[in-house]
Amino acid sequence: MRGAELSKQIYPPAPDRLPIARREPRLRTAYSSYPPEWDTPLVKLERESEQHGCTVYAKLELVNPTGVHKDRESSAVIADMKKKGFRALACASSGNAAISVSAFAYMNGFESHVFVGSEIPQEKLTLVKMFHPVLHTVEGDYLDAVEALKKFIAGRKVYNANAGFCEAKLVGNSYIGMEVAREAKPSYVICPTNNGTHFVGVGLGVKKVGVSVCMVAAIAPDTEIAHSIKGYYHLEEPKISAMIDQTGGSFVKLTDDELKRATVSLAQQGIVAEPASAASVAALSHLRLQEQDVVCCTITGSGLKYPALTASMLKKWTAFSSREVLPKNNS
Ligand SMILES: Cc1ncc(COP(=O)(O)O)c(C=O)c1O
């Protein structure tokens, strides 16, 4: 049997789909250009929809160039730098933001200065070094790194690309909000939250489209596994609280057990997310959802970047063959 005939038998054509060549391309702009209208996938989470008796979507920001929503921010940062005549940027970060800004600086031939706390894990440092930023290791934690950054840029022509000081980052996130608002008209949008740049920016985007939504900030200040949201540094306050007040939204504080369960549930549906970005899904159980609700959970970062962490999240469930069954006590 010839290859084409054989493949027709194995893969019968799906009647409700157009041939690939006739579909509209989903990607509207190249990643290196502005604005970041990337139209990332919005997929229905069948399991969570059934469990919560409403429609639950995941907005897959982990498909961006460096596997994180922060690439939308970085695209806007570069556009703002060009407008204002900067050729160097600085950002304090323990991981995803540093990787993203240095990747976008690399694309544009700009210099990036990354400030990290001295306790950054080796797995993350390897990724941070990938795009060759100038690395400033600071004794202490994230907030010490932010202080060191502020001292460094004083008197230098270096763009402050840090959360809490950079309007462009909010603008980058607003594109995510506009996309979910146009595509799903959600009643709730849930965002994994640390400094709140993602949360506030997404909320601004949803509001710009004119959709009325409850904005929910999923936080985990004391987590040991969701490093990207550990601490809840809220550098965007008071904008975070204002967004919650204006939209009738809420904060949801999560445990590591809830984050693990959400990470595993997503992985079992083909979405390999880092535990921090599964916070939006973990928060669902804390809301009083009704049948008519449409909820969009932003899935902000890829678990593929942190293989040791991801493997440790998934290993306890490898023995379970049924997709429906998760152990009740998984600590
Ligand atoms: C994967 C991921 N999700 C969510 C967040 C939280 O974003 P924000 O600090 O804007 O609240 C971060 C921040 O580093 C992140 O890396």
The ligand as an SDF file (V2000), in Angstrom:
LIG
                    3D

 16 16  0  0  0  0  0  0  0  0999 V2000
    5.6130   31.8020   35.1900 C   0  0  0  0  0  0  0  0  0  0  0  0
    5.2380   33.0400   35.9050 C   0  0  0  0  0  0  0  0  0  0  0  0
    3.9550   33.2310   36.2080 N   0  0  0  0  0  0  0  0  0  0  0  0
    3.5380   34.3090   36.8860 C   0  0  0  0  0  0  0  0  0  0  0  0
    4.4370   35.2600   37.3030 C   0  0  0  0  0  0  0  0  0  0  0  0
    3.9290   36.4520   38.0650 C   0  0  0  0  0  0  0  0  0  0  0  0
    3.9910   37.5960   37.2830 O   0  0  0  0  0  0  0  0  0  0  0  0
    3.9810   39.0140   38.0060 P   0  0  0  0  0  0  0  0  0  0  0  0
    5.2820   39.1600   38.7480 O   0  0  0  0  0  0  0  0  0  0  0  0
    3.8030   39.9850   36.9130 O   0  0  0  0  0  0  0  0  0  0  0  0
    2.8300   39.0060   38.9610 O   0  0  0  0  0  0  0  0  0  0  0  0
    5.7850   35.1150   37.0090 C   0  0  0  0  0  0  0  0  0  0  0  0
    6.7600   36.1060   37.4550 C   0  0  0  0  0  0  0  0  0  0  0  0
    7.9440   35.9080   37.4440 O   0  0  0  0  0  0  0  0  0  0  0  0
    6.1990   33.9840   36.2780 C   0  0  0  0  0  0  0  0  0  0  0  0
    7.4840   33.7930   35.9530 O   0  0  0  0  0  0  0  0  0  0  0  0
  1  2  1  0
  2  3  1  0
  2 15  2  0
  3  4  2  0
  4  5  1  0
  5  6  1  0
  5 12  2  0
  6  7  1  0
  7  8  1  0
  8  9  2  0
  8 10  1  0
  8 11  1  0
 12 13  1  0
 12 15  1  0
 13 14  2  0
 15 16  1  0
M  END
$$$$
